[in-house]
Amino acid sequence: MMTNNDTAAPKDGTAAPRLIPGIRAGLKKGWNGFVWLLKIIVPVSFATGLLVYSGVIYQLDFLLTPVMTWMGLPASGALVIIAGIFTGIYGTVAALSVMPFAMEHMILLAVFTLICHNLIQESIVQGRSGINPFFAAFFRLAAAFVVTFCCAKLMGVTPDTAAPAAAASALPDTDPAFTAWLAGWAVDTLKLVIQIFCIIMVLMVLMELARVFHVIDIIIRPLQPVLSFLGLDRSCGMLWMTAAIFGLAYGSAVIVEETRVHSYEPESLTRLHLSIGINHAMIEDPALFLPLGIPPFWLWIPRLVAAILVTYTFSVFTALRRSYAQRTGHKKIRHH
């Protein structure tokens, strides 16, 4: 008869036979996740690139211009926000490096984009792992507007804050030939795909080995105080750590696979997605703005605070809703 001790990782050196099957299983899951992500990245990246190349994306600034003043930003900030929403952090950094903004405006644009970037692809990832993708996208947009508005008020920034003289134009005077653009897009996409492939395969193998040798709890246990502080459940520790370190794009295969093979309480999963939707890739994304001279405080603290407030607010809301439902049900029973 098999005992509980038989399920633990062997301590006498017999763990080696379990290593190869674990690696194979991890590679298989990693490959499946990579192929799924590839079906999203390539078409979304190509469509977005076409919008940028054709200039259509820059004709959409009228959608955001009315709210620029509300967030303490000049109208030209709409171009940066749209670039970030569709092309990600790299698009925002590229735009900020050539457009003449005051440092205060650069801070606000960085705060907005850190919360709301690469919206289409990352919303699809969240949709495949436990939350409605349209709600995820709308929530991140709303959170970005609100947090940026609060930062603007806290800093006392207005759209008229003086900016340095422009050294370059936001848009090039001449567009490259389509073939040149296509070649550049292909090279950039290939580099991105290779990076994602390497990260996903390594992550999935490590995750599978951690599962085979029962070390998940050992990895998650030190995170328990952090998760409690953030208003998240301990069961979501691995998902949060993956999103916090690798982000929603690079960590997508792990996040989707974990939610597929494990059962999470809907409320816990929703809290997690609200939190990581605002605050993910906590190392790489903010660091990209440091060369622009933006103070680290504004790159890390506002969205961390926002993520915490959102999870606690959601917890209070669900508790009140549950209490109201119980009172209503009790009244109906007493009435009958």
Contacts in CASP RR format, 6 or more apart in sequence:
PFRMAT RR
TARGET T0000
AUTHOR 0000-0000-0000
METHOD contacts of the structure
MODEL  1
MMTNNDTAAPKDGTAAPRLIPGIRAGLKKGWNGFVWLLKIIVPVSFATGL
LVYSGVIYQLDFLLTPVMTWMGLPASGALVIIAGIFTGIYGTVAALSVMP
FAMEHMILLAVFTLICHNLIQESIVQGRSGINPFFAAFFRLAAAFVVTFC
CAKLMGVTPDTAAPAAAASALPDTDPAFTAWLAGWAVDTLKLVIQIFCII
MVLMVLMELARVFHVIDIIIRPLQPVLSFLGLDRSCGMLWMTAAIFGLAY
GSAVIVEETRVHSYEPESLTRLHLSIGINHAMIEDPALFLPLGIPPFWLW
IPRLVAAILVTYTFSVFTALRRSYAQRTGHKKIRHH
7 214 0 8 1.000
8 214 0 8 1.000
9 15 0 8 1.000
9 18 0 8 1.000
9 212 0 8 1.000
9 213 0 8 1.000
9 214 0 8 1.000
9 215 0 8 1.000
10 18 0 8 1.000
15 213 0 8 1.000
18 212 0 8 1.000
18 213 0 8 1.000
19 209 0 8 1.000
21 212 0 8 1.000
22 205 0 8 1.000
22 208 0 8 1.000
22 209 0 8 1.000
22 212 0 8 1.000
23 205 0 8 1.000
23 208 0 8 1.000
23 209 0 8 1.000
25 208 0 8 1.000
25 212 0 8 1.000
26 204 0 8 1.000
26 205 0 8 1.000
26 207 0 8 1.000
26 208 0 8 1.000
26 209 0 8 1.000
27 201 0 8 1.000
27 204 0 8 1.000
27 205 0 8 1.000
29 204 0 8 1.000
29 208 0 8 1.000
29 253 0 8 1.000
29 257 0 8 1.000
30 200 0 8 1.000
30 201 0 8 1.000
30 203 0 8 1.000
30 204 0 8 1.000
30 205 0 8 1.000
30 253 0 8 1.000
30 257 0 8 1.000
31 201 0 8 1.000
32 253 0 8 1.000
33 200 0 8 1.000
33 204 0 8 1.000
33 252 0 8 1.000
33 253 0 8 1.000
33 256 0 8 1.000
33 257 0 8 1.000
34 196 0 8 1.000
34 197 0 8 1.000
34 200 0 8 1.000
34 201 0 8 1.000
34 253 0 8 1.000
36 253 0 8 1.000
36 256 0 8 1.000
37 125 0 8 1.000
37 196 0 8 1.000
37 200 0 8 1.000
37 249 0 8 1.000
37 252 0 8 1.000
37 253 0 8 1.000
38 193 0 8 1.000
40 121 0 8 1.000
40 124 0 8 1.000
40 125 0 8 1.000
41 121 0 8 1.000
41 189 0 8 1.000
41 192 0 8 1.000
41 193 0 8 1.000
41 196 0 8 1.000
41 249 0 8 1.000
42 189 0 8 1.000
42 193 0 8 1.000
44 120 0 8 1.000
44 121 0 8 1.000
45 185 0 8 1.000
45 189 0 8 1.000
45 192 0 8 1.000
46 185 0 8 1.000
46 189 0 8 1.000
48 57 0 8 1.000
48 86 0 8 1.000
48 87 0 8 1.000
48 120 0 8 1.000
49 87 0 8 1.000
49 181 0 8 1.000
49 185 0 8 1.000
51 57 0 8 1.000
51 86 0 8 1.000
52 83 0 8 1.000
52 86 0 8 1.000
52 87 0 8 1.000
53 175 0 8 1.000
53 178 0 8 1.000
53 181 0 8 1.000
57 82 0 8 1.000
57 83 0 8 1.000
57 86 0 8 1.000
58 79 0 8 1.000
58 82 0 8 1.000
58 171 0 8 1.000
60 82 0 8 1.000
61 75 0 8 1.000
61 77 0 8 1.000
61 78 0 8 1.000
61 79 0 8 1.000
61 82 0 8 1.000
62 78 0 8 1.000
63 78 0 8 1.000
63 82 0 8 1.000
64 77 0 8 1.000
64 78 0 8 1.000
64 81 0 8 1.000
64 82 0 8 1.000
65 75 0 8 1.000
65 78 0 8 1.000
67 145 0 8 1.000
68 74 0 8 1.000
68 75 0 8 1.000
68 77 0 8 1.000
68 78 0 8 1.000
68 159 0 8 1.000
69 75 0 8 1.000
69 159 0 8 1.000
70 149 0 8 1.000
71 108 0 8 1.000
71 112 0 8 1.000
71 145 0 8 1.000
71 148 0 8 1.000
71 149 0 8 1.000
71 152 0 8 1.000
72 105 0 8 1.000
72 108 0 8 1.000
72 149 0 8 1.000
72 152 0 8 1.000
72 157 0 8 1.000
72 158 0 8 1.000
72 159 0 8 1.000
73 105 0 8 1.000
73 108 0 8 1.000
73 109 0 8 1.000
73 148 0 8 1.000
73 152 0 8 1.000
73 157 0 8 1.000
73 159 0 8 1.000
74 101 0 8 1.000
74 105 0 8 1.000
74 159 0 8 1.000
74 163 0 8 1.000
75 159 0 8 1.000
76 99 0 8 1.000
76 101 0 8 1.000
76 170 0 8 1.000
77 99 0 8 1.000
77 101 0 8 1.000
77 105 0 8 1.000
77 109 0 8 1.000
79 95 0 8 1.000
79 99 0 8 1.000
79 170 0 8 1.000
80 92 0 8 1.000
80 95 0 8 1.000
80 96 0 8 1.000
80 99 0 8 1.000
80 109 0 8 1.000
80 113 0 8 1.000
81 109 0 8 1.000
81 112 0 8 1.000
81 113 0 8 1.000
81 116 0 8 1.000
83 91 0 8 1.000
83 92 0 8 1.000
83 94 0 8 1.000
83 95 0 8 1.000
84 91 0 8 1.000
84 92 0 8 1.000
84 95 0 8 1.000
84 113 0 8 1.000
84 116 0 8 1.000
84 117 0 8 1.000
84 118 0 8 1.000
85 113 0 8 1.000
85 116 0 8 1.000
85 117 0 8 1.000
85 118 0 8 1.000
85 119 0 8 1.000
85 141 0 8 1.000
86 118 0 8 1.000
86 119 0 8 1.000
86 120 0 8 1.000
87 118 0 8 1.000
88 113 0 8 1.000
88 117 0 8 1.000
88 118 0 8 1.000
89 113 0 8 1.000
89 114 0 8 1.000
89 117 0 8 1.000
89 118 0 8 1.000
89 285 0 8 1.000
89 288 0 8 1.000
90 288 0 8 1.000
92 109 0 8 1.000
92 110 0 8 1.000
92 113 0 8 1.000
92 117 0 8 1.000
93 288 0 8 1.000
93 289 0 8 1.000
93 292 0 8 1.000
95 170 0 8 1.000
96 106 0 8 1.000
96 109 0 8 1.000
96 110 0 8 1.000
96 289 0 8 1.000
96 292 0 8 1.000
97 292 0 8 1.000
98 167 0 8 1.000
98 168 0 8 1.000
98 169 0 8 1.000
98 170 0 8 1.000
99 166 0 8 1.000
99 168 0 8 1.000
99 170 0 8 1.000
100 163 0 8 1.000
100 164 0 8 1.000
100 165 0 8 1.000
100 166 0 8 1.000
100 167 0 8 1.000
101 109 0 8 1.000
101 163 0 8 1.000
102 161 0 8 1.000
102 162 0 8 1.000
102 163 0 8 1.000
102 164 0 8 1.000
103 293 0 8 1.000
103 294 0 8 1.000
104 155 0 8 1.000
104 156 0 8 1.000
104 157 0 8 1.000
104 161 0 8 1.000
105 157 0 8 1.000
105 161 0 8 1.000
105 163 0 8 1.000
106 292 0 8 1.000
106 294 0 8 1.000
107 151 0 8 1.000
107 155 0 8 1.000
107 157 0 8 1.000
107 294 0 8 1.000
107 295 0 8 1.000
107 298 0 8 1.000
108 148 0 8 1.000
108 151 0 8 1.000
108 152 0 8 1.000
108 155 0 8 1.000
108 157 0 8 1.000
110 289 0 8 1.000
110 292 0 8 1.000
110 294 0 8 1.000
110 298 0 8 1.000
110 299 0 8 1.000
111 144 0 8 1.000
111 147 0 8 1.000
111 148 0 8 1.000
111 151 0 8 1.000
111 298 0 8 1.000
111 299 0 8 1.000
111 302 0 8 1.000
111 303 0 8 1.000
112 144 0 8 1.000
112 145 0 8 1.000
112 147 0 8 1.000
112 148 0 8 1.000
113 144 0 8 1.000
114 285 0 8 1.000
114 286 0 8 1.000
114 289 0 8 1.000
114 299 0 8 1.000
114 303 0 8 1.000
115 140 0 8 1.000
115 143 0 8 1.000
115 144 0 8 1.000
115 147 0 8 1.000
115 277 0 8 1.000
115 278 0 8 1.000
115 279 0 8 1.000
115 303 0 8 1.000
115 306 0 8 1.000
116 140 0 8 1.000
116 141 0 8 1.000
116 143 0 8 1.000
116 144 0 8 1.000
117 285 0 8 1.000
118 248 0 8 1.000
118 249 0 8 1.000
119 137 0 8 1.000
119 140 0 8 1.000
119 141 0 8 1.000
120 137 0 8 1.000
121 249 0 8 1.000
122 136 0 8 1.000
122 248 0 8 1.000
122 249 0 8 1.000
122 277 0 8 1.000
123 133 0 8 1.000
123 134 0 8 1.000
123 136 0 8 1.000
123 137 0 8 1.000
123 140 0 8 1.000
124 133 0 8 1.000
125 248 0 8 1.000
125 249 0 8 1.000
125 252 0 8 1.000
125 255 0 8 1.000
125 256 0 8 1.000
126 133 0 8 1.000
126 136 0 8 1.000
126 248 0 8 1.000
126 273 0 8 1.000
126 277 0 8 1.000
127 133 0 8 1.000
127 136 0 8 1.000
128 252 0 8 1.000
128 256 0 8 1.000
128 259 0 8 1.000
129 239 0 8 1.000
129 255 0 8 1.000
129 256 0 8 1.000
129 258 0 8 1.000
129 259 0 8 1.000
129 260 0 8 1.000
129 269 0 8 1.000
129 273 0 8 1.000
130 259 0 8 1.000
130 264 0 8 1.000
130 269 0 8 1.000
130 270 0 8 1.000
130 273 0 8 1.000
131 269 0 8 1.000
131 270 0 8 1.000
131 273 0 8 1.000
136 273 0 8 1.000
136 277 0 8 1.000
139 274 0 8 1.000
139 277 0 8 1.000
140 277 0 8 1.000
140 278 0 8 1.000
143 277 0 8 1.000
143 278 0 8 1.000
143 306 0 8 1.000
143 310 0 8 1.000
146 306 0 8 1.000
147 278 0 8 1.000
147 302 0 8 1.000
147 303 0 8 1.000
147 306 0 8 1.000
150 302 0 8 1.000
151 157 0 8 1.000
151 298 0 8 1.000
151 302 0 8 1.000
175 181 0 8 1.000
195 250 0 8 1.000
196 249 0 8 1.000
196 250 0 8 1.000
199 246 0 8 1.000
199 250 0 8 1.000
199 251 0 8 1.000
200 250 0 8 1.000
200 251 0 8 1.000
200 252 0 8 1.000
200 253 0 8 1.000
200 254 0 8 1.000
203 242 0 8 1.000
203 246 0 8 1.000
203 251 0 8 1.000
203 253 0 8 1.000
203 254 0 8 1.000
204 253 0 8 1.000
204 254 0 8 1.000
204 257 0 8 1.000
207 238 0 8 1.000
207 254 0 8 1.000
207 257 0 8 1.000
207 258 0 8 1.000
210 216 0 8 1.000
210 219 0 8 1.000
216 238 0 8 1.000
219 238 0 8 1.000
219 241 0 8 1.000
220 234 0 8 1.000
220 237 0 8 1.000
220 238 0 8 1.000
220 241 0 8 1.000
223 234 0 8 1.000
223 237 0 8 1.000
223 240 0 8 1.000
223 241 0 8 1.000
224 234 0 8 1.000
227 233 0 8 1.000
227 234 0 8 1.000
227 236 0 8 1.000
227 237 0 8 1.000
227 240 0 8 1.000
228 234 0 8 1.000
229 308 0 8 1.000
230 240 0 8 1.000
230 275 0 8 1.000
230 307 0 8 1.000
230 308 0 8 1.000
230 311 0 8 1.000
231 271 0 8 1.000
231 275 0 8 1.000
231 308 0 8 1.000
231 311 0 8 1.000
231 312 0 8 1.000
231 315 0 8 1.000
232 240 0 8 1.000
232 268 0 8 1.000
232 271 0 8 1.000
232 272 0 8 1.000
232 275 0 8 1.000
232 311 0 8 1.000
233 265 0 8 1.000
233 268 0 8 1.000
233 271 0 8 1.000
233 272 0 8 1.000
235 264 0 8 1.000
235 265 0 8 1.000
235 268 0 8 1.000
236 264 0 8 1.000
236 268 0 8 1.000
236 269 0 8 1.000
236 271 0 8 1.000
236 272 0 8 1.000
238 254 0 8 1.000
238 258 0 8 1.000
239 254 0 8 1.000
239 255 0 8 1.000
239 258 0 8 1.000
239 259 0 8 1.000
239 272 0 8 1.000
239 276 0 8 1.000
240 272 0 8 1.000
240 275 0 8 1.000
240 276 0 8 1.000
242 251 0 8 1.000
242 254 0 8 1.000
242 255 0 8 1.000
242 258 0 8 1.000
243 251 0 8 1.000
243 255 0 8 1.000
243 276 0 8 1.000
243 277 0 8 1.000
243 280 0 8 1.000
243 281 0 8 1.000
244 276 0 8 1.000
244 279 0 8 1.000
244 280 0 8 1.000
244 281 0 8 1.000
244 282 0 8 1.000
245 281 0 8 1.000
245 282 0 8 1.000
245 283 0 8 1.000
246 254 0 8 1.000
246 281 0 8 1.000
247 276 0 8 1.000
247 280 0 8 1.000
247 281 0 8 1.000
247 284 0 8 1.000
247 285 0 8 1.000
248 255 0 8 1.000
248 276 0 8 1.000
248 277 0 8 1.000
248 280 0 8 1.000
248 281 0 8 1.000
250 281 0 8 1.000
259 269 0 8 1.000
264 272 0 8 1.000
267 318 0 8 1.000
270 314 0 8 1.000
271 311 0 8 1.000
271 314 0 8 1.000
271 315 0 8 1.000
274 307 0 8 1.000
274 310 0 8 1.000
274 311 0 8 1.000
274 314 0 8 1.000
275 307 0 8 1.000
275 308 0 8 1.000
275 310 0 8 1.000
275 311 0 8 1.000
276 307 0 8 1.000
277 307 0 8 1.000
278 303 0 8 1.000
278 306 0 8 1.000
278 307 0 8 1.000
278 310 0 8 1.000
279 303 0 8 1.000
279 304 0 8 1.000
279 306 0 8 1.000
279 307 0 8 1.000
282 300 0 8 1.000
282 304 0 8 1.000
286 296 0 8 1.000
286 299 0 8 1.000
286 300 0 8 1.000
287 299 0 8 1.000
289 299 0 8 1.000
290 296 0 8 1.000
290 299 0 8 1.000
END
